[in-house]
C-alpha cells in the first residue's frame, strides 16, 4: 500500500505511530511527508535519517513482527500540520507514549515535556542561572533522576556516559546536571575516560557496550560554585543557547 501523489499532496506534513499488532503497543512515533510512514513501517534503509530514532531497537521490533507473519500497523495521527508546528506535535505524541524505540524525547521535551503541577510551580518560581556564566561548562540533561535531593544519584547519572568529544569535555571546568530545564547539581570533573567496566567499576550497568562514549570521575563543585549555579533548590536555564532541545549535552565556553 502506498499513497498516491494526490493523497500525498493533501496530507502535507504528518505525524504517525507504528504499532505492534501482537500487543497493540505503539513502539515508534515519527514525522514525515509523502510515503515515509510506509517506508518506516517496512524498516527500509532510506527511512532512517531521523535524529531521534535508534535503528537497532526499532528494526528489531519490525523484524520480530514480520517473523511472526504479521505486518506493522501504522496510524497517521495528525496531518496537514504547518511547518512551524510539526516538531511540537511530534514531541507531544512522543511524550504521551513511554517506552518508544525513539532514542530521544521529542523537540524540547526536556524543557517543556510532561510535568505535574508541583514541578511546574517549582520550576517557574526558581531563580535563574547567571545570564553569562563565568566558567567553561557542560550542561547534561538527566531527566531520569527520581530524587533531586540525592546528590549521589545526581552525580552517578551525570557522569556516565555520553557521546561527546573527550578533548572538548576536558576543557570544561564544571559539569552541571539539568532536569527539566533546572540545574540540580554541579561537579568538577577530574578525569574523563572511555565508558568501560574497568574505568567505572562502581557503575553496575557499565557492561562495555558504551565504550565509544565517555564519562568522568570528579567531585562536587566548591560551595561557592554550587551556590552560583544550583543554589538551594536549583536554578532555571533561561538562555536559549543552553537549553536542551534534542541533544542531551550543551557546552558553554569549551
N, C-alpha and C positions, 0 to 999 in steps of 0.2 A: 504494500500500500504506500502511495506517495501522494502528496498534494499536487494538484495541477497548478500551472502558472497563475491562473485566475484566482484560485484559492489562496495561493501564497501572497498575492498582491493584497487581497482582502485582510489576511491575518496580520500583516505587518510584524512588528516585534511581539514576541510572546514569551511567556514563562510556562514551563512544563514540568511534570513529575513523571518519573519512571517507577513502576510498581511491580513488585514481585507477585506473580499470580499464585504462588504456593501458600502465601500467608496474608496477602493484601497489604503488605508493608511498602510504604514509599521509601526507596533507597537512594534516590538522586533527584535533585532539583537543578534545573538549568534554564538558561535563556537562549533565544535564537530567532532565526527567521527562516523562511522557506521550508526545507525538509530536514532541518537539523535534528528535530526530535526523533525522526526515523533512523537517522544515522547513529545517534547516540544509543537508541534502544537496541540497535543491531551490534553495537560495540565496534563500529568501523573506525580505523585509524585516523581518518580525516576529520573525525569529530572529537578530537582530544586536545583541542587548543585552549580550553577554558583554564584560567589561572587557578580556579578554586576546586579542581577535581583531583582525586587520587586514582590514577589509572588502575592500579592493582586491585583495590577493593571493588571498584565498580565493574571492571571487566570480569573479575572472578565471579561476581554475582550474576552477571549476564550469562557467562558460560554454564554456571550451575543450573540456571533456568532452562537454557537450551538443552543441556544434557538430560533434563527431566522430561524432555519432549514438549516443552511449553514455550510461549512467547512472552516477552516483556510487555506489560500493559503500559500505555502512555496516555496521559491526560494533558491537554492544553488548558492550563489553569486560568490564564487571562491572556487575551490578545488585543491587538490594536493599542499597544502601550506606547505612549510618547517616548522619544529617545531619552529625554531627561528624567524619566521615571522608571526605566527598565531595571536599573540596579536596585532601587528601593523595593520594587515589587518582588524581585528575586530574593532579596535579603529577608524580607518579611516572611516569605514562604520557607526559606531555609531555616529560619528561627523557629518556625512552627512544627518542624519535623526533626526531632532529635535523633541522633544515630545515623545520619546520612553518610554516604560514601564521599560526599564533598569534603575535601581536605581542609577547607577553611570555612568560617562563617560567612554570612552574606556581607555585602557592602556596608561598612560602618557598624556591623553588629557588635563589635567590641565596645563601641562608644554609645550606640543608641539601641542596642538589642534588648531582649526581654529583661525587665527588672520589676520587682514588686514595688508597692508604694513606699515602703520604708527605704529601699535602696534609692529610689528617685529623690525622696525628700533629703536623705543623707547626702547624696551626690551634689545636688544643687544648692545645698547650704554650706558646703565646704569652702575653705579658702582656695585661691587659685595658685597654681605653680608659678614661680617667678617668670615674668614675661621674657627675660633674656638671661637664661641660666648661665652662670659664670664658669661652670665646669664642662669638660667634654663628657657626654653622657650616652648611654644606650638605654632606651626605654623598651622594656619587653612586656608583652601582654600575657598575663597568666590568669585567664578567666576561669580556670578550673579550681581556683582557690575556694575552699569552703569556709575558712575562719580567718578573717582579716586581722585578727589579733595574734595569730600564731606565726611568730617571726621565723621559726624554724621551717615551717611549711612554706612560707613565702620564699625563703632562701633556696630551699631544695627545688621548688618549681621554677624559679627564675634562672637558676644556674645551669640547668640541664634540660634539653640540649638544643642547639639552634643552627640553622643553615645560614651561617654568616661568614664573612672573611675573618680569619683569625688575626691577620695583620691589622685590620681595621678595628676589631674588637679590642686588641691590646692597646690601642690609642685612647681608649676611654678611661677616665678617672673613676667613674662610678656607673653602676647599673641600677636603674630604677625599675621596680616591679609595678605593673599597672593592671588594675582590674576595673573594667567598665569605665575607662576614662579617668580613673582616680589612682594616683601614686600611693601605694601602700607599703613600700619598702625601698631602702637604699643600701647598696652594698658596694664595697671596694674589692674588685677582682684582683687577686694576687697572681693567678696563673690560669691561662686559657689552654685547654688540651682537647685532643680528639675524644669524642664521646664513646670510650671503650670501658668494659668492666674493670680493666686494670687501673685506669685513671680515676674511675668513680666507683670504688668497691662498696661505698656506703649507699649507693643508689640501687635499690633492689631490682628495678626494672631495666637496668643497664645490661643488655644482653649482647652487645656488639653490633646489633642491626643498624645502629645510628652512628657508626664510626666515621661517616662522612660529615657529621655535624661536630660542633664544638660546645664545650661547656667550661665553667670556671670554678675554681675554689677561691674563697675570699672571706671577708669579714664584714660585719655590719659597719656602715659608714659612721664616722665620728658623730657625736651627739649634735654638734652644730650643723653638720651636713644633713643629718636625718631631720632635724627641725626645719631646715631650709626647704627640703623637697617633700617631706612626708607630714611633719607636724604631729599633732596628737591623733587625728583620725583620718589623715590622708589629705591630699591636695589635688584639685581638678586640673586636668590638662586642657588648656583652652587654646593653645597655639595650633593652628591648622597643620603646620609642618610637623608637629609632634603627635598628632592624633593617629591612632591605628585604624586604617581603613581595611586593607586586605592583609598586608604584611604584618606579622606579629612583632617585628623588630623595627625600631626607629632610632636613628642616630642624630646626635647633636654635637657639632664641632669635632667630629672624629671620622 
